[in-house]
Amino acid sequence: MIAPTPAAPVTAPAAPAPPPIAPITTREDLIDALGRAAEIEHAIMCQYLYAAFSLDFMAVGLPAPDSETVRGFAMGLLLIARQEMEHLGLVTNLLVAVGAPPNFDRPNLPLPPFYYQLDLPLALLPFGDEFLELAIHLERPCDQPAPHPPHAYFTSVAAIYERLRDGLVTLGSPGAPTAATLFLGGAAPQLDNAAFGAGPGQIWYDITLFAVTDLATALAAIDVIRVQGEGATPQLLAAPMQASVLAGVRVDTTSHYARVLAMREQWKALAPASRAAALRPVPANPMSYVHGDVDPDATCCRFLDPQAVALASLGVRTYELVLLMLARIYGASDATPDDREMYRVIAFFPLMTTVVRPVGEMLVKVPAGDGVHSAAFTFELDGPIRAYPERTSFHLQLGERLDGLARGFAALAQTPSVPPRVAFVAKNVAYIRDRVLAYAAAHP
């Protein structure tokens, strides 16, 4: 009997290589790219804030000189986070200027590999070697001279803005079919430094915001983001549209890239005992509950302590409310100038400084419940950040949300062993609620 011939093994065909990222040639391409850039800036801002919250420059056992070094890390990270917020504001101005709505939404962190076609992870990491290496790679300059070969993935944030700049030039230069209509939303409400009381050329908390109305201001916005992030190049500083639009504005030549490189060297120079003392036991990628949009293969820390879950949930609901108000500030809607001023004042100072930041500072002193880590601010988003179109409905919901937060903080303050500051935060939120309700009653 003849033995049957064994079947040849079936080999699955190799997955095709991803195509190179195409240049921006339509308004649709531009809006999609700007929307992704907004989400990336939002995520990076959260990364820097998280790293800053993980540092304890008042730690027992930290020598005085090292304490000052660690304090410098925290202040530097907060400065970069503010400028990442500025970058989000400038990208939002660009979105509105080309006729799109603002985008303050984003997925929860950590993201799966190659999300946004970015060949770098986006995750919430405590300060240290891993965070510093990630930050350096995110902020690094493009190392390819223009014109550079197309790639399947972005290798830095600078490459994303290089593509955006090329797209703006393609669509907005004289002679392009879209040149006359590209900035059809340029007159819609945007945020600039004047909204915060700063005059032309003044810097507000290390932030430079200006409206985008034409190609010159659009390219200036891209240049500011790249100068502050990756650092200025001689070609970039010599760009004529930047010099004309930003005349008198001081652009900080100490870029994020240079700052993070310096932090890495200072961090390496610290003694191991000082490095250990300076870090709070915060986990990588904290969350108060499981999310379906995070990287399933990433190491995350789900809070098990009920107080940590409650405080983190109240913190991120407040953070979400800040984003909802920002979405109402930008673009065409029925919001009046007085409405927008109310949203701006409430979002940036009472909510961010007297609620969100104190919650972040308190969470690192609450156990996560796993016996190893403390809790931390999670920057979770429960749902999409919508731009509500109708003021009466929005003001009603704003009052309801603030009332729910005030009640939630007040109830948490009554539980044993919570930080005493929770009661003060509850009073702050109740005060903000009353201000919003009074405004809505006086401006029907």
Phi, psi and omega per residue, in radians:
M1 nan 2.329 -3.117
I2 -1.516 2.198 3.129
A3 -1.185 2.457 3.132
P4 -1.161 2.529 3.103
T5 -1.273 2.186 -3.138
P6 -1.090 2.480 -3.139
A7 -1.196 2.484 3.111
A8 -1.187 2.440 3.133
P9 -1.085 2.460 3.133
V10 -1.557 2.140 3.135
T11 -1.813 2.165 3.128
A12 -1.183 2.426 3.122
P13 -1.108 2.523 3.136
A14 -1.175 2.481 3.115
A15 -1.128 2.358 -3.136
P16 -1.125 2.569 3.104
A17 -1.156 2.488 3.125
P18 -1.096 2.530 -3.126
P19 -1.234 2.732 3.065
P20 -1.073 2.629 3.103
I21 -1.172 2.181 -3.073
A22 -1.380 2.668 3.063
P23 -1.198 2.827 3.113
I24 -1.454 2.104 -3.112
T25 -2.223 -0.109 3.137
T26 -2.337 2.845 3.064
R27 -1.060 -0.665 3.113
E28 -1.034 -0.800 3.076
D29 -0.989 -0.770 -3.076
L30 -1.130 -0.786 -3.135
I31 -1.122 -0.744 3.109
D32 -1.065 -0.758 -3.115
A33 -1.175 -0.692 3.102
L34 -1.177 -0.661 3.098
G35 -1.077 -0.721 3.094
R36 -1.182 -0.690 3.118
A37 -1.076 -0.679 3.108
A38 -1.078 -0.758 -3.138
E39 -1.168 -0.646 3.116
I40 -1.164 -0.789 3.102
E41 -1.063 -0.701 3.119
H42 -1.060 -0.820 -3.122
A43 -1.135 -0.744 -3.122
I44 -1.138 -0.673 3.062
M45 -0.986 -0.781 3.129
C46 -1.106 -0.644 3.123
Q47 -1.067 -0.788 -3.132
Y48 -1.184 -0.718 3.104
L49 -1.078 -0.741 -3.126
Y50 -1.090 -0.764 3.120
A51 -1.095 -0.668 3.121
A52 -1.127 -0.719 3.136
F53 -1.141 -0.372 -3.080
S54 -1.412 -0.163 -3.080
L55 -1.628 2.515 3.097
D56 -2.267 1.587 -3.098
F57 -1.412 -0.040 3.054
M58 -1.813 0.272 -3.062
A59 -1.084 2.467 3.061
V60 -1.133 2.363 3.131
G61 1.590 -0.029 3.111
L62 -1.594 2.011 -3.134
P63 -0.992 2.653 -3.058
A64 -0.961 -0.813 3.125
P65 -1.085 -0.673 3.126
D66 -1.231 -0.595 3.077
S67 -1.051 -0.715 3.124
E68 -1.183 -0.632 3.087
T69 -1.107 -0.790 -3.123
V70 -1.175 -0.665 3.064
R71 -1.049 -0.676 3.081
G72 -1.090 -0.658 3.065
F73 -1.036 -0.852 -3.092
A74 -1.084 -0.783 3.141
M75 -1.136 -0.686 3.116
G76 -1.125 -0.711 3.113
L77 -1.138 -0.702 3.122
L78 -1.173 -0.634 3.076
L79 -1.100 -0.792 3.122
I80 -1.098 -0.707 3.129
A81 -1.068 -0.705 3.091
R82 -1.076 -0.716 -3.136
Q83 -1.267 -0.506 3.000
E84 -1.151 -0.617 3.035
M85 -1.119 -0.691 3.054
E86 -1.057 -0.761 3.136
H87 -1.078 -0.721 3.051
L88 -1.049 -0.697 3.107
G89 -1.136 -0.713 3.128
L90 -1.184 -0.705 3.083
V91 -1.123 -0.648 3.093
T92 -1.138 -0.714 3.045
N93 -1.028 -0.704 3.100
L94 -1.121 -0.770 3.108
L95 -1.008 -0.871 -3.117
V96 -1.100 -0.705 -3.081
A97 -1.099 -0.582 -3.129
V98 -1.620 0.199 3.000
G99 1.666 0.295 -3.131
A100 -1.884 2.772 3.034
P101 -1.327 2.820 3.073
P102 -1.160 2.776 3.118
N103 -2.336 1.776 3.075
F104 -1.897 0.280 3.119
D105 -1.547 2.902 2.992
R106 -3.046 2.776 3.046
P107 -1.250 2.908 3.060
N108 -1.354 2.670 -3.138
L109 -1.730 2.552 0.137
P110 -1.483 2.623 -3.125
L111 -1.594 2.656 3.069
P112 -1.093 2.781 3.132
P113 -1.007 2.478 3.060
F114 1.148 0.292 2.993
Y115 -1.064 2.498 -3.049
Y116 1.082 0.323 -3.073
Q117 0.989 0.531 3.141
L118 -1.806 2.101 -3.070
D119 -1.436 0.774 3.124
L120 -2.634 2.529 3.137
P121 -1.321 2.639 2.963
L122 -2.076 2.006 -3.035
A123 -2.656 2.794 3.065
L124 -1.612 1.916 -3.068
L125 -2.148 2.450 2.990
P126 -1.160 2.784 3.109
F127 -1.017 2.527 3.135
G128 2.619 -2.951 -3.026
D129 -1.015 -0.819 -3.075
E130 -1.135 -0.785 3.118
F131 -1.084 -0.781 -3.086
L132 -1.113 -0.714 3.108
E133 -1.133 -0.703 3.099
L134 -1.105 -0.803 -3.127
A135 -1.080 -0.711 3.128
I136 -1.076 -0.735 -3.136
H137 -1.221 -0.647 3.105
L138 -1.113 -0.702 -3.008
E139 -1.614 -0.065 -2.988
R140 -1.151 2.596 3.115
P141 -1.182 2.732 2.983
C142 -1.151 2.311 -3.103
D143 -1.806 0.176 3.115
Q144 -1.855 2.284 3.063
P145 -1.237 2.608 3.088
A146 -1.394 2.462 -0.090
P147 -1.366 2.374 -3.072
H148 -1.774 2.714 -3.136
P149 -1.193 2.540 3.133
P150 -1.215 2.545 3.115
H151 -2.109 2.816 3.093
A152 -1.389 -0.394 -3.123
Y153 -2.376 2.630 2.998
F154 -1.333 2.383 3.125
T155 -1.794 -0.050 3.078
S156 -2.831 2.864 3.068
V157 -1.168 -0.573 3.119
A158 -1.015 -0.639 3.125
A159 -1.134 -0.577 3.090
I160 -1.107 -0.760 -3.115
Y161 -1.322 -0.466 3.050
E162 -1.106 -0.742 3.101
R163 -1.139 -0.728 3.114
L164 -1.083 -0.735 3.141
R165 -1.092 -0.773 3.109
D166 -1.060 -0.713 -3.134
G167 -1.149 -0.693 3.103
L168 -1.112 -0.715 3.116
V169 -1.132 -0.750 -3.141
T170 -1.058 -0.765 -3.037
L171 -1.508 -0.448 -2.999
G172 -1.915 -0.090 -3.118
S173 -1.259 2.653 3.105
P174 -0.946 2.349 -3.130
G175 1.715 -0.351 3.096
A176 -1.246 2.507 -3.134
P177 -1.005 -0.503 -3.105
T178 -1.667 0.008 -3.015
A179 -1.017 -0.737 -3.045
A180 -1.275 -0.397 -3.047
T181 -2.055 0.030 -3.033
L182 -1.045 -0.685 -3.062
F183 -1.838 0.856 -3.107
L184 -1.186 -0.289 3.098
G185 -1.792 0.255 -3.050
G186 -1.074 -0.434 -3.137
A187 -1.561 -0.104 3.137
A188 -1.214 2.724 -3.089
P189 -1.022 2.304 3.056
Q190 -2.370 2.908 3.093
L191 -1.748 2.397 3.019
D192 -2.426 3.117 -3.096
N193 -1.074 -0.524 3.134
A194 -1.076 -0.486 3.119
A195 -1.135 -0.317 3.139
F196 -1.905 0.249 3.087
G197 1.503 0.133 3.138
A198 -1.580 2.455 3.106
G199 -1.476 3.041 3.116
P200 -0.991 2.282 3.121
G201 1.483 -0.141 3.131
Q202 -1.470 2.614 3.082
I203 -1.782 2.279 -3.128
W204 -1.937 1.886 -3.135
Y205 0.899 0.782 3.139
D206 1.161 0.368 -3.073
I207 -2.053 2.421 3.061
T208 -2.179 1.809 3.123
L209 -1.980 2.421 3.043
F210 -2.606 2.743 -3.112
A211 -1.301 2.597 3.052
V212 -1.816 2.105 -3.093
T213 -2.244 -0.258 -3.073
D214 -2.771 -3.069 -3.090
L215 -1.111 -0.687 -3.112
A216 -1.071 -0.822 -3.137
T217 -1.250 -0.532 3.085
A218 -1.131 -0.801 3.123
L219 -1.192 -0.596 3.079
A220 -1.096 -0.678 3.103
A221 -1.087 -0.779 3.105
I222 -1.079 -0.732 -3.108
D223 -1.148 -0.704 3.106
V224 -1.063 -0.772 3.138
I225 -1.054 -0.729 -3.106
R226 -1.305 -0.647 3.101
V227 -1.115 -0.814 -3.108
Q228 -1.245 -0.559 -3.079
G229 -1.461 -1.194 -3.043
E230 -1.507 -0.322 -3.063
G231 1.815 2.586 -3.063
A232 -1.279 2.518 2.948
T233 -1.899 2.726 3.121
P234 -0.975 -0.681 -3.134
Q235 -1.146 -0.699 -3.107
L236 -1.186 -0.769 -3.136
L237 -1.145 -0.451 -3.112
A238 -1.516 -0.039 -3.096
A239 -1.044 2.164 -3.033
P240 -1.133 -0.575 -3.115
M241 -1.229 -0.566 3.089
Q242 -1.177 -0.762 -3.098
A243 -1.090 -0.642 -3.102
S244 -1.349 -0.679 -3.079
V245 -1.358 -0.615 -3.041
L246 -1.812 0.443 3.129
A247 -1.016 2.221 3.122
G248 1.527 -0.144 -3.139
V249 -1.614 2.197 3.139
R250 -1.423 2.006 3.063
V251 -1.659 2.114 -3.096
D252 -1.138 2.071 -3.133
T253 -1.366 -0.128 3.061
T254 -1.470 1.640 -3.025
S255 -1.321 2.901 3.055
H256 -1.054 -0.708 3.140
Y257 -1.037 -0.822 -3.141
A258 -1.160 -0.686 3.141
R259 -1.098 -0.782 -3.092
V260 -1.211 -0.660 3.051
L261 -1.027 -0.754 3.134
A262 -1.146 -0.695 3.100
M263 -1.048 -0.713 -3.126
R264 -1.083 -0.736 -3.137
E265 -1.176 -0.724 3.116
Q266 -1.150 -0.671 3.139
W267 -1.125 -0.743 3.129
K268 -1.132 -0.516 -3.097
A269 -1.341 -0.306 3.130
L270 -1.255 2.575 3.068
A271 -1.141 2.600 3.124
P272 -0.920 -0.669 3.140
A273 -1.129 -0.659 3.120
S274 -1.215 -0.684 3.102
R275 -1.082 -0.740 -3.138
A276 -1.151 -0.715 -3.115
A277 -1.187 -0.541 -3.036
A278 -1.331 -0.302 -3.047
L279 -1.750 2.192 2.977
R280 -1.252 2.720 -3.098
P281 -1.398 0.831 -3.139
V282 -1.393 2.579 -3.108
P283 -1.511 2.926 2.904
A284 -1.406 2.432 3.015
N285 0.948 1.128 3.126
P286 -1.340 2.699 3.045
M287 -2.726 2.575 3.113
S288 -1.537 -0.296 3.010
Y289 -2.744 2.920 -3.054
V290 -1.338 2.350 3.122
H291 -1.961 2.533 -3.138
G292 -1.440 -0.181 -3.059
D293 -1.800 0.085 3.131
V294 -1.567 2.857 3.121
D295 -1.078 2.024 -3.082
P296 -1.177 -0.328 -3.112
D297 -1.656 -0.056 -3.112
A298 -1.420 2.656 3.048
T299 -1.435 2.090 -3.128
C300 -2.160 2.866 3.127
C301 -2.184 1.875 3.075
R302 -1.540 2.232 -3.126
F303 -1.164 2.392 3.087
L304 -1.948 -0.360 3.125
D305 -1.307 2.196 -3.074
P306 -1.035 -0.638 3.129
Q307 -1.200 -0.656 3.084
A308 -1.102 -0.769 3.127
V309 -1.087 -0.785 -3.099
A310 -1.139 -0.799 -3.096
L311 -1.206 -0.706 3.111
A312 -1.110 -0.723 -3.131
S313 -1.126 -0.736 3.096
L314 -1.142 -0.666 3.131
G315 -1.101 -0.804 -3.085
V316 -1.303 -0.472 3.044
R317 -1.178 -0.615 3.048
T318 -1.173 -0.783 3.094
Y319 -1.019 -0.730 3.099
E320 -1.092 -0.654 3.126
L321 -1.153 -0.665 3.042
V322 -1.002 -0.785 -3.122
L323 -1.142 -0.673 3.111
L324 -1.096 -0.679 3.105
M325 -1.209 -0.664 3.076
L326 -1.083 -0.664 3.123
A327 -1.119 -0.498 3.108
R328 -1.401 -0.392 -3.113
I329 -1.223 -0.700 -2.980
Y330 -1.567 2.585 2.943
G331 1.389 3.114 -3.089
A332 -1.325 2.248 3.053
S333 -2.832 -3.073 3.098
D334 -1.572 0.208 3.086
A335 -1.180 2.331 3.096
T336 -1.451 2.886 3.041
P337 -0.974 -0.660 3.097
D338 -1.148 -0.675 3.082
D339 -1.026 -0.865 -3.089
R340 -1.095 -0.631 3.095
E341 -1.152 -0.697 3.100
M342 -1.102 -0.802 3.129
Y343 -1.038 -0.792 -3.095
R344 -1.074 -0.838 -3.103
V345 -1.112 -0.786 -3.111
I346 -1.164 -0.750 -3.028
A347 -1.211 -0.814 -2.955
F348 -1.423 -0.541 -3.041
F349 -1.948 -1.145 -3.125
P350 -1.056 -0.853 -3.041
L351 -1.248 -0.798 -3.089
M352 -1.274 -0.698 -3.020
T353 -1.598 -0.488 -3.103
T354 -1.894 -0.002 3.100
V355 -2.270 -1.097 -3.016
V356 -1.097 -0.871 -3.114
R357 -1.131 -0.797 3.088
P358 -1.031 -0.645 3.100
V359 -1.107 -0.731 3.087
G360 -1.063 -0.682 3.139
E361 -1.255 -0.551 3.128
M362 -1.343 -0.661 -3.053
L363 -1.041 -0.604 -3.097
V364 -1.238 -0.122 3.088
K365 -1.844 0.111 3.124
V366 -1.920 2.370 3.138
P367 -1.173 2.504 3.097
A368 -1.288 -0.412 3.118
G369 1.794 -0.003 3.127
D370 -1.709 0.053 3.137
G371 1.378 0.028 -3.094
V372 -2.189 -0.822 -2.959
H373 -1.877 2.795 2.873
S374 -1.539 2.929 3.018
A375 -1.354 -3.141 3.115
A376 -2.912 2.882 3.120
F377 -1.190 2.262 -2.965
T378 -1.671 -0.320 -3.112
F379 0.946 0.546 3.100
E380 -1.286 2.603 3.003
L381 -2.141 2.200 -3.078
D382 -1.400 -0.429 -3.087
G383 -2.825 3.141 -3.104
P384 -1.151 2.558 3.064
I385 -1.554 1.829 -3.054
R386 -1.625 2.605 3.006
A387 -1.654 1.712 -3.087
Y388 -1.181 2.260 -3.032
P389 -1.495 -0.302 -2.958
E390 -2.077 2.181 -2.953
R391 -1.197 -0.717 -3.098
T392 -1.073 -0.808 3.124
S393 -1.108 -0.738 -3.113
F394 -1.142 -0.750 -3.132
H395 -1.137 -0.644 3.079
L396 -1.091 -0.817 -3.132
Q397 -1.181 -0.611 3.113
L398 -1.070 -0.797 3.096
G399 -1.089 -0.727 3.141
E400 -1.137 -0.741 -3.135
R401 -1.143 -0.745 3.121
L402 -1.136 -0.650 3.105
D403 -1.138 -0.728 3.097
G404 -1.099 -0.682 3.103
L405 -1.169 -0.755 3.133
A406 -1.054 -0.754 3.121
R407 -1.159 -0.685 -3.130
G408 -1.140 -0.797 3.104
F409 -1.124 -0.691 -3.137
A410 -1.127 -0.709 3.117
A411 -1.162 -0.716 3.127
L412 -1.135 -0.595 -3.137
A413 -1.123 -0.367 -3.131
Q414 -1.466 -0.189 -3.122
T415 -1.440 2.627 -3.083
P416 -1.126 2.562 2.964
S417 1.170 0.209 3.043
V418 -1.355 2.702 3.111
P419 -1.014 2.415 -3.115
P420 -1.023 -0.461 -3.100
R421 -1.136 -0.308 3.123
V422 -1.027 -0.686 3.134
A423 -1.126 -0.661 3.111
F424 -1.196 -0.675 3.084
V425 -1.089 -0.704 3.110
A426 -1.023 -0.737 3.119
K427 -1.173 -0.665 3.107
N428 -1.075 -0.787 -3.119
V429 -1.153 -0.683 3.105
A430 -1.102 -0.660 3.093
Y431 -1.130 -0.764 3.117
I432 -1.106 -0.754 3.085
R433 -0.975 -0.815 -3.109
D434 -1.120 -0.647 3.092
R435 -1.111 -0.753 -3.130
V436 -1.165 -0.758 3.134
L437 -1.116 -0.691 3.108
A438 -1.141 -0.700 3.113
Y439 -1.103 -0.822 -3.106
A440 -1.074 -0.660 3.116
A441 -1.195 -0.586 -3.121
A442 -1.479 -0.233 -3.108
H443 -2.298 1.176 -3.111
P444 -1.171 nan nan
